Amino acid sequence: MSTTTITIRQATAEDASAISSLILSVAHFFTRHPQGHGAEVFLNSLQPDAILKLIEDNRFLYCVAHVDDVLVGVAAMKDNTHLYYLFVSPAFQKQGIARQLWQHMHQIAIQQGHQGIFTVNSTPYAQSMYEHLGFCATAPQVQMKGIAFIPMSLNPHA
């Protein structure tokens, strides 16, 4: 059996288009309507130019995971406290890539001085994955602007 080598690195401006394509490819997991009806504003925020603005924003850290030269995952953290994105290509899910991306982001946040609670707005599809990472729901599912999510947090000192 061959071993897959995963490379995680900080995203650059050149990654914006590939990041956008990856997230949009899994959008049906978090939009209330399979075609995204009602979530147009959110889906527009996933376009390459919008992703590029966030990559260049100092409040955000974007990292990408590659297998060979293929982008298979992306994570973004805002202000070292809020996990803004954590997406893995469906063909590479359930292989530990999300966990590796989270651990990478978590380590960077700690190195930059964050010692408190981490938050995420999980899709219903990903809730159990976040629970495996140690996050707990902090409120019931929210539905707004065509998307559904569960507010969650992780207290590393609890």
Secondary structure, 3 states (H helix, E strand, C coil): CCCCCEEEEECCHHHHHHHHHHHHHCHHHCECCCCCCCCHHHHHCCCHHHHHHHHHCCCEEEEEEEECCEEEEEEEEECCCEEEEEEECHHHCCCCHHHHHHHHHHHHHHHCCCCCCEEEEECHHHHHHHHHCCCEECCCCEEECCEEEEEEEECCCC
